[in-house]
Amino acid sequence: MLSINAYSQKDSLFSDFSEVVIHEQRLGIAFKESSRSIDVVTAEVIAASSANNVAELLNDVAGVDVRQRGPHGVQSDIGIRGGTFDQTLVLINGIKIADPQTGHHNMNIPVAIEDIQRIEVLKGPAARIYGLNGFAGAINIVTKRPSENAITVGVHTGDYQLLDTRIGVSNTIGKYGQSLSYSRNASDGYKYNTDYEIEHFTYQGTLGGNGNQLNLLATHSARKFGANGFYASPDFMDQYEETHTSFIALDYNKNIGSWYISPKVSYRRNKDDYVFLREDPSFFNNVHVSEVLNGEIQARSSNALGIFQIGAEYNMMNLESNNLGMRERNTATINVEQRILLLDEKLDITPGVSYSHFSDLEAKFFPGLDLGYRVSNNFKVFGNVGYTYRVPTYTDLYYEDRANVGNADLEPEEALALEAGVKYNQSNFTAQLSLFTRQGSDLIDWTKQDSLSKWQPFNIGDITTNGIEISGQYRFNSLSKIGLTHIGMNYTLLDADQSEVEAFLSRYTLEHVKHQFSGRLAYHVGDIHHNIQMRFVDRVNLDNYTVVDSRLYFDSDQVRVSLNVNNIFDRIYKETNLVELPGRWISVGADIKINY
């Protein structure tokens, strides 16, 4: 697969990574100054990774739990620190793309991996910043801005009749830049009824420069896939699904005196067409169309205490479904933060609050506090606390079929999250240790009392999730023709103390990760690079597994030739209780960039 900046090994973001301003943080502070747990998947890591999609990229982030049902991002769920997919907020360039039908669609990312500059992962309560549903954390995908005049073409092929093609063009004239790309990834599947086709169309335009810039992003993705055993039971082998996701966003950034103003408007549409029997759609067919229109304005300004930030947002959600009916919800949110700097700016205290008013639910306040002390220029101690909230999706409330039935009496989930940790940041080395706890109440899960019952969601009770995360990344600055390039590791330990749950089976909440370890080693011999990634996952109620992936590639200024081997040791494993994932999968390909 190809990137307009595919050859970022040579112009890595990592060298000045600690100074990068995190888009997720509306206060606009640098990564090393933040008093929260934030991980960043950089352009360097994306370029070297054997990942084919966003979900696979996130496999190596401490505390992030990826549960795929099919290969290459066909259908995946993302949890953070023991949370479910419905408790994780996903954003593109700081704009929420939550789906009112179900959190299963949150990872229908309408942007190809080649168009992503970096991914920012905020762990812990995000409600104070973004309002509802940032229950366990948030994932912000930052897209690439047009930066050169280039045409890019890439073709990859591999096992199971894999064919991955891409073409892109970018152009800049003065302060105006634009890029247009198309990609198609398709395979006949690794077993019966697992064939898929994924297409992405992306346009990006920018006008202006720093402090006064207009940005337009317009994207569309289409996924068509056989869903063998994806839902309810592995015995249902003939399911089929298509999703079509469109997203358009316009944002403007401007300095007005001492204020930095950022208004944004966006529209997202997702169509989900599911059939139980692929060859007989009339037997059972669900069609859901969700639309979300969002407008917001954020502003910040420096003052005598530090930085003040205030924002307002209005969100309109609509759903049309032959199963769930006609549904709508409007939400208005106001958020305020004040970063206070004391003791020669070594001590930072950031209290904040978000208030959300719902058209069909009780209004909610989400207060929170961040606290940090900079021991030295590179070493910091930090802590944070905050309340968070997750409303039931319309699938939770109203869905019904032969194996599932919703529950209209569900109450929203709530939690109090606390964290303390230390972080060390240099230009070529970052490390962090975090201890955290989340005290959740009225948590929702789909359960069943016996093997013959239907799955149904209930507020299963209280769950206190405690954990520890350790991560470290080191990049070598050696100019040698042969040597190590990068070493990284992440470890997460989770322990969930739950109230008594009277359920024979649990679909999501009671299958969290207990131990998770990932490591990465990269080295090079001249222009030949080799990246090896491994991950070990020990999940409650499922067998543990270790998967090793490899990417070997030749990299020059205009050409990249690569060999990917995913699941080198052909390990049989599951990330959910339903679907056995592919074994070894080999692909080869070439990418060409022509500057003009």
C-alpha positions as CSV (number, residue, x, y, z in Angstrom):
1,M,0.0,0.0,0.0
2,L,1.1,3.5,-0.7
3,S,1.5,6.8,1.0
4,I,1.9,10.2,-0.5
5,N,4.7,10.5,2.1
6,A,5.4,6.8,2.0
7,Y,9.1,7.2,2.5
8,S,8.9,8.8,5.9
9,Q,11.7,6.7,7.3
10,K,13.9,9.4,6.1
11,D,11.9,12.3,7.3
12,S,10.6,10.9,10.5
13,L,8.4,12.8,12.9
14,F,10.1,11.0,15.7
15,S,13.1,13.3,15.9
16,D,11.0,16.2,17.3
17,F,8.2,14.1,18.6
18,S,8.2,15.4,22.2
19,E,7.5,18.9,20.9
20,V,4.5,17.9,18.7
21,V,1.3,19.7,19.6
22,I,-1.4,17.1,20.2
23,H,-4.6,17.9,18.2
24,E,-6.6,16.0,20.8
25,Q,-5.7,18.5,23.4
26,R,-7.9,21.6,22.8
27,L,-5.5,23.6,25.0
28,G,-2.9,23.2,22.2
29,I,0.0,22.0,24.4
30,A,3.0,19.9,23.4
31,F,3.0,16.1,23.9
32,K,5.6,16.2,26.7
33,E,3.7,19.0,28.6
34,S,0.4,17.0,28.8
35,S,-0.6,15.6,32.2
36,R,-2.6,12.8,30.7
37,S,-1.8,9.4,29.2
38,I,-1.4,10.0,25.4
39,D,0.2,7.7,22.9
40,V,1.0,8.7,19.4
41,V,1.4,6.3,16.4
42,T,3.8,8.4,14.3
43,A,4.4,8.7,10.6
44,E,7.6,6.7,11.1
45,V,5.7,3.8,12.7
46,I,3.0,3.8,10.1
47,A,5.5,3.7,7.2
48,A,7.4,0.7,8.7
49,S,4.4,-1.3,10.0
50,S,3.0,-4.4,8.4
51,A,-0.4,-3.2,9.4
52,N,-3.1,-2.9,6.6
53,N,-5.5,-0.7,8.5
54,V,-6.1,1.5,11.6
55,A,-7.1,-1.4,13.8
56,E,-3.9,-3.3,13.2
57,L,-1.8,-0.1,13.8
58,L,-3.4,0.2,17.2
59,N,-2.4,-3.3,18.2
60,D,0.9,-2.0,19.5
61,V,-0.5,0.8,21.7
62,A,-0.5,0.0,25.5
63,G,-4.0,-0.3,26.9
64,V,-5.7,-0.6,23.5
65,D,-7.6,-3.8,22.8
66,V,-8.3,-4.6,19.2
67,R,-11.0,-7.3,18.4
68,Q,-11.2,-8.1,14.7
69,R,-13.8,-10.3,13.2
70,G,-12.2,-10.4,9.8
71,P,-8.9,-9.5,8.1
72,H,-7.6,-6.1,7.1
73,G,-10.0,-4.0,9.0
74,V,-13.2,-5.5,7.5
75,Q,-15.0,-5.3,10.9
76,S,-13.2,-4.5,14.1
77,D,-13.9,-3.2,17.6
78,I,-11.6,-1.0,19.7
79,G,-11.6,-0.9,23.5
80,I,-9.3,1.1,25.9
81,R,-8.2,-0.1,29.3
82,G,-10.9,-2.8,29.6
83,G,-13.6,-0.7,28.0
84,T,-15.9,-1.9,25.2
85,F,-16.1,-0.5,21.6
86,D,-19.2,1.5,22.7
87,Q,-17.1,3.2,25.4
88,T,-14.4,4.4,23.0
89,L,-14.7,7.7,21.1
90,V,-13.2,7.9,17.6
91,L,-12.4,11.2,15.9
92,I,-10.9,12.4,12.6
93,N,-8.9,15.7,13.0
94,G,-10.6,16.3,16.3
95,I,-14.1,15.8,15.0
96,K,-16.2,13.0,16.5
97,I,-17.5,10.2,14.2
98,A,-19.6,8.3,16.7
99,D,-22.5,6.2,15.3
100,P,-25.9,6.3,17.0
101,Q,-26.8,2.8,15.8
102,T,-23.9,0.9,17.3
103,G,-20.3,1.3,18.3
104,H,-19.5,-1.5,15.9
105,H,-19.4,1.1,13.1
106,N,-17.0,3.5,14.9
107,M,-14.1,1.8,13.2
108,N,-15.7,2.2,9.7
109,I,-12.9,4.7,9.2
110,P,-13.5,6.4,5.9
111,V,-9.7,7.2,5.5
112,A,-7.1,4.8,4.1
113,I,-4.0,4.1,6.1
114,E,-1.9,5.8,3.4
115,D,-3.7,9.2,4.1
116,I,-3.0,9.2,7.8
117,Q,-0.2,11.3,9.3
118,R,-0.5,10.0,12.9
119,I,-2.9,8.6,15.4
120,E,-3.3,10.1,18.9
121,V,-4.7,7.9,21.7
122,L,-6.0,9.5,24.8
123,K,-6.5,7.0,27.6
124,G,-8.8,7.7,30.5
125,P,-12.0,9.8,30.7
126,A,-12.5,12.0,27.6
127,A,-15.9,13.3,28.5
128,R,-14.5,16.6,30.0
129,I,-13.1,17.4,26.6
130,Y,-15.6,15.8,24.2
131,G,-18.8,15.2,26.1
132,L,-20.6,11.9,26.2
133,N,-19.2,8.4,25.1
134,G,-15.5,9.2,25.7
135,F,-16.0,6.7,28.5
136,A,-12.7,4.9,28.5
137,G,-10.7,7.1,26.1
138,A,-10.5,8.6,22.6
139,I,-8.7,7.9,19.4
140,N,-8.0,10.8,17.1
141,I,-6.9,10.2,13.5
142,V,-4.9,13.1,12.0
143,T,-4.8,13.1,8.2
144,K,-2.0,14.2,6.0
145,R,-2.1,17.7,4.6
146,P,-1.0,18.2,1.0
147,S,2.7,19.2,1.0
148,E,4.2,18.4,-2.4
149,N,3.5,18.0,-6.1
150,A,3.5,14.2,-6.6
151,I,1.7,11.3,-8.2
152,T,1.8,8.0,-6.4
153,V,0.9,4.5,-7.5
154,G,1.0,1.2,-5.6
155,V,0.1,-2.4,-6.2
156,H,0.3,-5.3,-3.7
157,T,-0.7,-8.9,-4.1
158,G,-0.6,-12.0,-1.9
159,D,-2.3,-15.0,-0.5
160,Y,-6.0,-15.6,-0.9
161,Q,-6.1,-13.7,-4.2
162,L,-5.3,-10.5,-2.4
163,L,-5.1,-7.4,-4.6
164,D,-4.4,-4.0,-3.1
165,T,-4.1,-1.0,-5.4
166,R,-3.9,2.7,-4.9
167,I,-3.4,5.9,-6.9
168,G,-3.0,9.4,-5.5
169,V,-2.1,12.9,-6.6
170,S,-1.2,15.9,-4.6
171,N,-0.5,19.5,-5.6
172,T,0.5,22.7,-3.9
173,I,0.5,26.2,-5.3
174,G,1.5,28.9,-2.8
175,K,-0.8,28.7,0.2
176,Y,-3.3,26.3,-1.6
177,G,-2.8,22.6,-1.5
178,Q,-5.0,19.6,-2.5
179,S,-4.8,15.9,-2.7
180,L,-7.0,13.2,-4.2
181,S,-6.6,9.4,-3.6
182,Y,-8.4,6.2,-4.3
183,S,-7.6,2.7,-3.0
184,R,-9.1,-0.7,-3.3
185,N,-8.2,-3.8,-1.1
186,A,-9.9,-7.1,-2.0
187,S,-9.5,-10.8,-1.3
188,D,-11.3,-14.1,-1.9
189,G,-11.0,-14.8,1.8
190,Y,-9.1,-17.2,4.0
191,K,-12.1,-19.6,4.4
192,Y,-15.7,-20.0,3.3
193,N,-17.6,-16.7,3.0
194,T,-14.8,-14.4,4.2
195,D,-14.2,-12.6,0.9
196,Y,-14.1,-8.8,1.1
197,E,-13.7,-5.6,-0.9
198,I,-12.8,-2.3,0.7
199,E,-12.6,1.0,-1.2
200,H,-11.6,4.5,-0.1
201,F,-12.0,7.8,-1.8
202,T,-10.3,10.8,-0.1
203,Y,-10.0,14.5,-1.0
204,Q,-8.2,17.1,1.1
205,G,-7.8,20.8,0.5
206,T,-6.0,23.4,2.5
207,L,-5.8,27.2,2.0
208,G,-3.7,29.6,4.0
209,G,-0.9,29.0,6.6
210,N,-0.3,28.6,10.3
211,G,-2.6,30.8,12.3
212,N,-5.1,31.3,9.4
213,Q,-6.0,28.1,7.6
214,L,-9.1,26.6,6.0
215,N,-9.2,22.8,5.7
216,L,-11.6,20.6,3.8
217,L,-11.8,16.8,4.1
218,A,-14.2,14.8,2.0
219,T,-14.1,11.0,2.2
220,H,-16.1,7.9,1.3
221,S,-15.5,4.2,2.1
222,A,-17.4,1.1,1.0
223,R,-17.0,-2.3,2.7
224,K,-18.5,-5.5,1.3
225,F,-17.7,-8.7,3.1
226,G,-18.8,-12.2,3.9
227,A,-19.5,-12.3,7.6
228,N,-19.0,-16.0,8.4
229,G,-19.8,-16.4,12.1
230,F,-19.3,-12.7,12.8
231,Y,-22.5,-12.3,14.9
232,A,-24.4,-14.3,17.4
233,S,-23.0,-17.8,16.7
234,P,-20.1,-19.4,14.7
235,D,-22.8,-21.7,13.2
236,F,-24.2,-18.8,11.2
237,M,-21.8,-19.1,8.2
238,D,-23.7,-17.4,5.5
239,Q,-24.1,-13.8,6.8
240,Y,-23.2,-10.9,4.5
241,E,-22.8,-7.2,5.1
242,E,-22.1,-4.0,3.3
243,T,-21.3,-0.6,4.9
244,H,-21.0,2.7,3.1
245,T,-19.5,5.6,5.2
246,S,-19.3,9.2,4.0
247,F,-17.6,12.0,5.9
248,I,-17.1,15.7,5.1
249,A,-15.6,18.2,7.4
250,L,-14.7,21.9,7.1
251,D,-12.6,23.6,9.7
252,Y,-11.0,27.0,10.0
253,N,-8.2,28.1,12.3
254,K,-7.5,31.8,12.9
255,N,-5.5,33.9,15.3
256,I,-7.5,37.0,16.4
257,G,-5.5,39.0,18.8
258,S,-4.5,36.8,21.7
259,W,-7.2,34.3,20.8
260,Y,-6.9,31.2,18.7
261,I,-10.4,30.4,17.2
262,S,-11.3,27.1,15.5
263,P,-14.9,26.6,14.2
264,K,-15.7,23.3,12.6
265,V,-18.7,21.8,10.8
266,S,-19.1,18.1,9.7
267,Y,-21.5,15.6,8.3
268,R,-21.3,11.8,8.5
269,R,-23.6,9.2,6.9
270,N,-23.3,5.5,7.5
271,K,-25.4,2.9,5.7
272,D,-25.4,-0.7,7.1
273,D,-27.0,-3.4,4.9
274,Y,-26.9,-6.8,6.6
275,V,-28.4,-10.1,5.4
276,F,-28.5,-13.4,7.3
277,L,-28.4,-15.6,4.2
278,R,-26.1,-14.2,1.5
279,E,-27.9,-16.0,-1.3
280,D,-31.4,-15.3,0.0
281,P,-31.5,-11.6,1.3
282,S,-35.3,-11.8,1.7
283,F,-35.0,-14.3,4.5
284,F,-33.7,-11.6,6.9
285,N,-32.4,-8.2,5.9
286,N,-31.6,-5.2,8.1
287,V,-30.9,-1.8,6.6
288,H,-29.8,1.1,8.9
289,V,-29.0,4.6,7.8
290,S,-27.5,7.0,10.4
291,E,-26.7,10.6,9.8
292,V,-24.8,13.0,12.1
293,L,-24.5,16.7,11.6
294,N,-22.1,18.5,13.9
295,G,-21.1,22.1,14.4
296,E,-18.6,23.4,17.0
297,I,-16.4,26.3,17.9
298,Q,-13.4,26.2,20.2
299,A,-11.3,29.1,21.4
300,R,-8.3,29.5,23.6
301,S,-6.1,32.3,24.9
302,S,-3.1,32.8,27.1
303,N,-3.6,34.7,30.3
304,A,-1.8,35.5,33.5
305,L,-2.5,32.1,35.0
306,G,-1.7,30.0,31.8
307,I,-4.2,29.1,29.1
308,F,-8.0,29.4,29.0
309,Q,-10.1,27.3,26.7
310,I,-13.9,27.4,26.0
311,G,-16.0,25.7,23.4
312,A,-19.5,24.9,22.3
313,E,-20.9,22.2,20.1
314,Y,-24.3,21.2,18.7
315,N,-24.9,17.6,17.4
316,M,-27.9,16.2,15.6
317,M,-28.2,12.5,15.1
318,N,-30.9,10.7,13.0
319,L,-31.4,7.0,12.3
320,E,-33.7,5.3,9.8
321,S,-33.9,1.5,10.2
322,N,-36.3,-1.2,9.3
323,N,-35.5,-2.9,12.6
324,L,-34.8,0.0,15.0
325,G,-37.4,2.4,13.6
326,M,-37.0,6.2,13.2
327,R,-34.8,7.8,16.0
328,E,-33.3,11.1,16.6
329,R,-31.3,12.9,19.3
330,N,-29.9,16.4,19.6
331,T,-27.1,17.3,22.0
332,A,-25.7,20.7,23.0
333,T,-22.4,20.8,24.8
334,I,-20.3,23.5,26.5
335,N,-16.8,22.8,27.7
336,V,-14.4,25.0,29.7
337,E,-10.8,24.5,30.9
338,Q,-8.1,26.6,32.5
339,R,-4.5,25.5,32.6
340,I,-2.7,27.1,35.6
341,L,1.1,27.3,35.7
342,L,2.9,27.8,39.0
343,L,6.4,27.5,40.5
344,D,8.2,28.8,37.5
345,E,5.9,26.8,35.2
346,K,7.0,23.5,36.8
347,L,3.5,22.8,38.3
348,D,0.5,22.7,36.0
349,I,-3.1,22.4,37.3
350,T,-6.0,22.0,34.8
351,P,-9.5,22.0,36.1
352,G,-12.3,21.7,33.6
353,V,-15.9,20.8,33.1
354,S,-18.2,19.8,30.2
355,Y,-22.0,20.2,30.3
356,S,-24.2,18.3,27.9
357,H,-27.9,18.8,27.3
358,F,-29.8,16.0,25.5
359,S,-33.1,16.1,23.8
360,D,-34.2,12.7,25.3
361,L,-32.0,12.2,28.3
362,E,-31.1,14.0,31.5
363,A,-28.5,16.8,31.2
364,K,-25.0,15.9,32.6
365,F,-21.9,17.6,34.0
366,F,-18.5,16.0,33.4
367,P,-15.9,17.6,35.7
368,G,-12.3,16.7,35.7
369,L,-8.8,17.7,36.9
370,D,-5.3,17.2,35.5
371,L,-2.2,17.8,37.7
372,G,1.5,17.6,36.7
373,Y,4.9,18.5,38.0
374,R,7.9,18.8,35.8
375,V,10.9,17.5,37.8
376,S,13.3,18.3,34.9
377,N,13.0,19.3,31.3
378,N,12.4,15.6,30.3
379,F,10.9,14.0,33.4
380,K,7.3,14.7,34.6
381,V,5.0,13.3,37.3
382,F,1.3,13.6,36.5
383,G,-2.2,12.6,37.7
384,N,-5.8,13.1,36.6
385,V,-9.4,12.4,37.7
386,G,-12.7,12.7,35.8
387,Y,-16.3,11.6,35.5
388,T,-17.5,10.0,32.3
389,Y,-20.7,8.7,30.8
390,R,-22.0,6.5,28.0
391,V,-25.6,6.4,26.6
392,P,-27.1,3.2,25.2
393,T,-27.0,2.9,21.5
394,Y,-30.2,2.3,19.5
395,T,-29.1,-1.3,18.9
396,D,-28.8,-1.7,22.7
397,L,-32.3,-0.3,23.2
398,Y,-34.4,-1.6,20.3
399,Y,-32.7,-4.3,18.1
400,E,-34.4,-7.6,17.6
401,D,-33.8,-10.8,15.5
402,R,-33.8,-14.5,15.9
403,A,-30.8,-14.5,18.3
404,N,-30.9,-11.0,19.9
405,V,-33.4,-8.7,21.6
406,G,-32.8,-5.2,22.8
407,N,-33.8,-3.6,26.2
408,A,-35.6,-0.3,26.2
409,D,-35.2,0.0,30.0
410,L,-31.4,0.4,29.9
411,E,-29.8,3.1,32.0
412,P,-26.7,5.1,30.9
413,E,-23.3,3.9,32.1
414,E,-21.3,6.2,34.4
415,A,-17.8,6.0,35.8
416,L,-15.2,7.8,37.9
417,A,-11.6,7.4,36.5
418,L,-8.3,8.2,38.3
419,E,-4.7,7.9,37.1
420,A,-1.2,8.6,38.3
421,G,2.0,8.2,36.5
422,V,5.4,9.4,35.3
423,K,6.7,10.1,31.8
424,Y,10.1,10.7,30.3
425,N,10.5,12.4,26.9
426,Q,13.6,13.1,24.8
427,S,13.8,13.6,21.1
428,N,14.7,10.0,20.5
429,F,13.4,8.3,23.7
430,T,10.0,8.2,25.4
431,A,8.9,6.1,28.4
432,Q,5.8,6.1,30.6
433,L,4.4,4.3,33.6
434,S,0.8,4.7,34.6
435,L,-1.4,3.3,37.4
436,F,-5.2,3.8,36.9
437,T,-8.6,2.8,38.1
438,R,-12.1,3.2,36.7
439,Q,-15.1,2.7,39.0
440,G,-18.0,2.0,36.6
441,S,-21.6,1.7,37.5
442,D,-24.7,0.5,35.5
443,L,-22.4,-1.0,32.9
444,I,-24.1,-2.5,29.9
445,D,-23.4,-5.9,28.3
446,W,-25.2,-8.4,26.1
447,T,-25.6,-11.6,28.1
448,K,-27.6,-14.8,27.9
449,Q,-28.8,-17.2,30.6
450,D,-28.2,-20.4,28.7
451,S,-27.1,-21.6,25.3
452,L,-30.7,-21.5,24.0
453,S,-31.6,-18.0,25.1
454,K,-31.4,-14.9,23.1
455,W,-28.6,-12.4,23.7
456,Q,-30.0,-9.3,25.5
457,P,-28.3,-6.2,27.0
458,F,-28.6,-5.4,30.7
459,N,-27.1,-3.0,33.2
460,I,-25.0,-5.8,34.6
461,G,-23.8,-3.9,37.7
462,D,-20.6,-2.2,38.9
463,I,-17.1,-3.0,37.6
464,T,-14.0,-1.5,39.0
465,T,-11.1,-1.8,36.6
466,N,-7.6,-1.4,37.9
467,G,-4.5,-1.5,35.8
468,I,-0.9,-0.6,35.1
469,E,0.7,0.4,31.8
470,I,4.4,0.5,30.9
471,S,5.7,1.7,27.6
472,G,9.0,2.7,26.1
473,Q,10.3,3.7,22.6
474,Y,13.9,4.3,21.6
475,R,15.1,5.5,18.2
476,F,18.7,5.1,17.2
477,N,20.4,8.1,15.6
478,S,23.3,6.1,14.2
479,L,24.5,7.1,10.7
480,S,25.9,3.7,10.1
481,K,24.9,1.8,6.9
482,I,24.0,-1.1,9.2
483,G,22.3,-1.0,12.5
484,L,19.2,-0.8,14.7
485,T,16.6,1.8,13.9
486,H,14.0,1.4,16.6
487,I,13.1,-0.6,19.7
488,G,9.8,-0.4,21.5
489,M,7.7,-2.2,24.0
490,N,4.4,-1.9,25.8
491,Y,2.8,-3.8,28.6
492,T,-0.7,-3.6,30.1
493,L,-2.1,-5.4,33.2
494,L,-5.8,-5.2,33.9
495,D,-7.8,-6.5,36.8
496,A,-11.6,-6.1,36.8
497,D,-13.4,-6.5,40.1
498,Q,-17.1,-6.9,39.2
499,S,-20.3,-7.3,41.1
500,E,-22.1,-10.6,40.8
501,V,-23.4,-11.1,37.3
502,E,-26.1,-13.7,36.8
503,A,-25.3,-14.6,33.2
504,F,-24.2,-17.9,31.5
505,L,-22.4,-16.0,28.8
506,S,-21.1,-12.4,28.3
507,R,-20.5,-11.0,24.8
508,Y,-18.2,-8.0,25.5
509,T,-17.6,-6.7,29.1
510,L,-16.4,-9.9,30.7
511,E,-13.9,-10.7,28.0
512,H,-11.4,-7.9,28.7
513,V,-7.6,-8.3,28.4
514,K,-5.7,-9.4,31.6
515,H,-2.1,-9.2,30.2
516,Q,-1.1,-7.6,27.0
517,F,2.5,-7.2,25.7
518,S,3.7,-5.9,22.4
519,G,7.2,-5.3,21.1
520,R,8.8,-3.8,18.0
521,L,12.3,-4.1,16.6
522,A,13.5,-2.4,13.4
523,Y,16.9,-2.5,11.8
524,H,18.4,-1.7,8.4
525,V,21.2,-2.6,6.0
526,G,21.6,0.3,3.7
527,D,18.3,1.0,2.1
528,I,16.9,-2.4,3.1
529,H,14.7,-2.2,6.3
530,H,13.2,-4.9,8.4
531,N,10.5,-4.3,11.0
532,I,9.4,-7.1,13.3
533,Q,6.3,-6.8,15.6
534,M,4.9,-9.2,18.1
535,R,2.0,-9.1,20.5
536,F,0.9,-11.4,23.3
537,V,-2.7,-11.2,24.6
538,D,-4.1,-13.1,27.6
539,R,-7.9,-12.4,27.6
540,V,-10.5,-13.4,30.2
541,N,-12.6,-16.4,28.9
542,L,-10.4,-16.9,25.7
543,D,-7.1,-18.7,25.1
544,N,-4.1,-16.5,25.1
545,Y,-2.0,-16.1,21.9
546,T,1.2,-14.7,20.5
547,V,1.3,-13.2,16.9
548,V,4.4,-12.1,15.1
549,D,4.4,-9.9,12.0
550,S,7.2,-8.8,9.7
551,R,7.8,-6.2,7.0
552,L,10.9,-6.3,4.9
553,Y,11.3,-3.4,2.4
554,F,13.7,-1.6,0.1
555,D,13.3,2.1,0.4
556,S,14.6,4.8,-2.0
557,D,13.5,8.3,-2.7
558,Q,11.0,7.2,-5.4
559,V,10.4,3.5,-5.0
560,R,9.5,1.1,-2.2
561,V,9.3,-2.6,-2.6
562,S,8.0,-4.6,0.3
563,L,7.4,-8.1,1.6
564,N,4.8,-8.5,4.4
565,V,4.3,-11.6,6.4
566,N,1.4,-11.4,8.9
567,N,1.1,-14.1,11.6
568,I,4.5,-15.6,10.7
569,F,4.1,-18.7,12.9
570,D,0.6,-19.4,11.5
571,R,-1.0,-19.1,15.0
572,I,-4.7,-20.1,15.3
573,Y,-6.4,-17.5,17.6
574,K,-9.6,-15.5,18.3
575,E,-10.0,-11.9,19.4
576,T,-13.7,-12.4,20.0
577,N,-15.6,-15.5,21.2
578,L,-16.9,-16.1,17.7
579,V,-14.4,-15.8,14.8
580,E,-11.1,-17.7,14.2
581,L,-8.8,-15.2,12.5
582,P,-6.5,-15.9,9.5
583,G,-3.2,-17.8,9.8
584,R,-0.1,-16.8,7.9
585,W,-0.7,-14.3,5.2
586,I,2.0,-13.2,2.8
587,S,1.9,-10.2,0.4
588,V,4.4,-8.4,-1.8
589,G,4.2,-5.1,-3.7
590,A,5.7,-2.0,-4.9
591,D,5.0,1.7,-4.5
592,I,6.2,4.5,-6.8
593,K,6.2,8.2,-6.3
594,I,6.8,10.7,-9.1
595,N,7.5,14.3,-8.2
596,Y,6.6,17.0,-10.7
